[in-house]
Amino acid sequence: GALSLQAALNPAHTEYLFFVSKKDTTHQFSKTVQEHNRAVKQYQLKKK
């Protein structure tokens, strides 16, 4: 509720601009679009 809204209005300062949801319910964060695209291929596009 309120804490989520506060976090959205006041995001943490970080160099990470992108994230990918991994199948184990964790996330891979990336600083560049190139890193992000690699993570998408690794975690979203690969077969089980």
Distance bins in CASP14 RR format, pairs under 12 A and 6 or more apart:
PFRMAT RR
TARGET T0000
AUTHOR 0000-0000-0000
RMODE 2
METHOD distances of the structure
MODEL  1
1 7 0 0 0 0 1 0 0 0 0 0 0
1 8 0 0 0 0 0 1 0 0 0 0 0
2 8 0 0 0 0 0 1 0 0 0 0 0
2 9 0 0 0 0 0 1 0 0 0 0 0
3 9 0 0 0 0 0 1 0 0 0 0 0
3 10 0 0 0 0 0 1 0 0 0 0 0
4 10 0 0 0 0 0 1 0 0 0 0 0
4 11 0 0 0 0 0 1 0 0 0 0 0
5 11 0 0 0 0 0 1 0 0 0 0 0
6 12 0 0 0 0 0 1 0 0 0 0 0
11 17 0 0 0 0 0 1 0 0 0 0 0
12 29 0 0 0 0 0 1 0 0 0 0 0
14 29 0 0 0 0 1 0 0 0 0 0 0
14 30 0 0 0 0 0 1 0 0 0 0 0
14 31 0 0 0 0 1 0 0 0 0 0 0
15 29 0 0 0 0 1 0 0 0 0 0 0
15 30 0 0 0 0 1 0 0 0 0 0 0
15 31 1 0 1 0 0 0 0 0 0 0 0
15 32 0 0 0 0 1 0 0 0 0 0 0
15 35 0 0 0 0 0 1 0 0 0 0 0
16 27 0 0 0 0 1 0 0 0 0 0 0
16 28 0 0 0 0 1 0 0 0 0 0 0
16 29 1 0 1 0 0 0 0 0 0 0 0
16 30 1 0 0 1 0 0 0 0 0 0 0
16 31 1 0 1 0 0 0 0 0 0 0 0
16 32 0 0 0 0 1 0 0 0 0 0 0
16 35 0 0 0 0 1 0 0 0 0 0 0
16 36 0 0 0 0 1 0 0 0 0 0 0
16 39 0 0 0 0 0 1 0 0 0 0 0
17 29 0 0 0 0 1 0 0 0 0 0 0
17 30 1 0 0 1 0 0 0 0 0 0 0
17 31 1 0 0 1 0 0 0 0 0 0 0
17 32 1 0 0 1 0 0 0 0 0 0 0
17 33 0 0 0 0 1 0 0 0 0 0 0
17 34 0 0 0 0 0 1 0 0 0 0 0
17 35 0 0 0 0 1 0 0 0 0 0 0
17 36 1 0 0 1 0 0 0 0 0 0 0
18 27 0 0 0 0 0 1 0 0 0 0 0
18 28 0 0 0 0 1 0 0 0 0 0 0
18 29 1 0 0 1 0 0 0 0 0 0 0
18 30 1 0 1 0 0 0 0 0 0 0 0
18 31 1 0 0 1 0 0 0 0 0 0 0
18 32 1 0 0 1 0 0 0 0 0 0 0
18 33 1 0 0 1 0 0 0 0 0 0 0
18 34 0 0 0 0 0 1 0 0 0 0 0
18 35 1 0 0 1 0 0 0 0 0 0 0
18 36 1 1 0 0 0 0 0 0 0 0 0
18 37 0 0 0 0 1 0 0 0 0 0 0
18 38 0 0 0 0 0 1 0 0 0 0 0
18 39 1 0 0 1 0 0 0 0 0 0 0
18 40 0 0 0 0 1 0 0 0 0 0 0
19 26 0 0 0 0 0 1 0 0 0 0 0
19 27 1 0 1 0 0 0 0 0 0 0 0
19 28 1 0 0 1 0 0 0 0 0 0 0
19 29 1 0 1 0 0 0 0 0 0 0 0
19 30 1 0 0 1 0 0 0 0 0 0 0
19 31 0 0 0 0 0 1 0 0 0 0 0
19 35 0 0 0 0 0 1 0 0 0 0 0
19 36 1 0 0 1 0 0 0 0 0 0 0
19 39 0 0 0 0 1 0 0 0 0 0 0
19 40 0 0 0 0 0 1 0 0 0 0 0
19 43 0 0 0 0 0 1 0 0 0 0 0
19 44 0 0 0 0 0 1 0 0 0 0 0
20 26 0 0 0 0 1 0 0 0 0 0 0
20 27 1 0 0 1 0 0 0 0 0 0 0
20 28 1 0 1 0 0 0 0 0 0 0 0
20 29 0 0 0 0 1 0 0 0 0 0 0
20 30 1 0 0 1 0 0 0 0 0 0 0
20 33 0 0 0 0 0 1 0 0 0 0 0
20 35 0 0 0 0 1 0 0 0 0 0 0
20 36 1 0 0 1 0 0 0 0 0 0 0
20 37 0 0 0 0 1 0 0 0 0 0 0
20 38 0 0 0 0 1 0 0 0 0 0 0
20 39 1 0 1 0 0 0 0 0 0 0 0
20 40 1 0 1 0 0 0 0 0 0 0 0
20 41 0 0 0 0 1 0 0 0 0 0 0
20 42 0 0 0 0 1 0 0 0 0 0 0
20 43 1 0 1 0 0 0 0 0 0 0 0
20 44 1 0 0 1 0 0 0 0 0 0 0
20 45 0 0 0 0 0 1 0 0 0 0 0
20 46 0 0 0 0 0 1 0 0 0 0 0
21 27 1 0 1 0 0 0 0 0 0 0 0
21 28 0 0 0 0 1 0 0 0 0 0 0
21 29 0 0 0 0 0 1 0 0 0 0 0
21 39 0 0 0 0 0 1 0 0 0 0 0
21 40 0 0 0 0 0 1 0 0 0 0 0
21 43 1 0 0 1 0 0 0 0 0 0 0
21 44 1 0 0 1 0 0 0 0 0 0 0
22 28 1 0 1 0 0 0 0 0 0 0 0
22 29 0 0 0 0 0 1 0 0 0 0 0
22 39 0 0 0 0 1 0 0 0 0 0 0
22 40 0 0 0 0 0 1 0 0 0 0 0
22 42 0 0 0 0 1 0 0 0 0 0 0
22 43 1 0 1 0 0 0 0 0 0 0 0
22 44 0 0 0 0 1 0 0 0 0 0 0
22 46 0 0 0 0 0 1 0 0 0 0 0
23 42 0 0 0 0 0 1 0 0 0 0 0
23 43 1 0 0 1 0 0 0 0 0 0 0
23 44 0 0 0 0 1 0 0 0 0 0 0
23 45 0 0 0 0 0 1 0 0 0 0 0
23 46 0 0 0 0 1 0 0 0 0 0 0
23 47 0 0 0 0 0 1 0 0 0 0 0
23 48 0 0 0 0 1 0 0 0 0 0 0
24 43 0 0 0 0 1 0 0 0 0 0 0
25 43 0 0 0 0 0 1 0 0 0 0 0
26 39 0 0 0 0 0 1 0 0 0 0 0
26 43 0 0 0 0 1 0 0 0 0 0 0
27 36 0 0 0 0 0 1 0 0 0 0 0
27 39 0 0 0 0 1 0 0 0 0 0 0
27 43 0 0 0 0 1 0 0 0 0 0 0
27 44 0 0 0 0 0 1 0 0 0 0 0
28 35 0 0 0 0 1 0 0 0 0 0 0
28 36 0 0 0 0 1 0 0 0 0 0 0
28 37 0 0 0 0 0 1 0 0 0 0 0
28 38 0 0 0 0 1 0 0 0 0 0 0
28 39 1 0 1 0 0 0 0 0 0 0 0
28 40 0 0 0 0 1 0 0 0 0 0 0
28 41 0 0 0 0 0 1 0 0 0 0 0
28 42 1 0 0 1 0 0 0 0 0 0 0
28 43 1 0 1 0 0 0 0 0 0 0 0
28 44 0 0 0 0 1 0 0 0 0 0 0
29 35 0 0 0 0 1 0 0 0 0 0 0
29 36 0 0 0 0 1 0 0 0 0 0 0
29 39 0 0 0 0 1 0 0 0 0 0 0
29 43 0 0 0 0 0 1 0 0 0 0 0
30 36 1 0 1 0 0 0 0 0 0 0 0
30 37 0 0 0 0 1 0 0 0 0 0 0
30 38 1 0 0 1 0 0 0 0 0 0 0
30 39 1 0 1 0 0 0 0 0 0 0 0
30 40 0 0 0 0 1 0 0 0 0 0 0
30 41 0 0 0 0 0 1 0 0 0 0 0
30 42 0 0 0 0 0 1 0 0 0 0 0
30 43 0 0 0 0 0 1 0 0 0 0 0
31 38 0 0 0 0 0 1 0 0 0 0 0
31 39 0 0 0 0 0 1 0 0 0 0 0
32 38 0 0 0 0 1 0 0 0 0 0 0
32 39 0 0 0 0 0 1 0 0 0 0 0
33 39 0 0 0 0 0 1 0 0 0 0 0
33 40 0 0 0 0 0 1 0 0 0 0 0
34 40 0 0 0 0 0 1 0 0 0 0 0
34 41 0 0 0 0 0 1 0 0 0 0 0
35 41 0 0 0 0 0 1 0 0 0 0 0
35 42 0 0 0 0 0 1 0 0 0 0 0
35 43 0 0 0 0 0 1 0 0 0 0 0
36 42 0 0 0 0 0 1 0 0 0 0 0
36 43 0 0 0 0 0 1 0 0 0 0 0
36 44 0 0 0 0 0 1 0 0 0 0 0
37 43 0 0 0 0 0 1 0 0 0 0 0
37 44 0 0 0 0 0 1 0 0 0 0 0
37 45 0 0 0 0 0 1 0 0 0 0 0
38 44 0 0 0 0 0 1 0 0 0 0 0
38 45 0 0 0 0 0 1 0 0 0 0 0
38 46 0 0 0 0 0 1 0 0 0 0 0
39 45 0 0 0 0 0 1 0 0 0 0 0
39 46 0 0 0 0 0 1 0 0 0 0 0
40 46 0 0 0 0 1 0 0 0 0 0 0
41 47 0 0 0 0 0 1 0 0 0 0 0
END
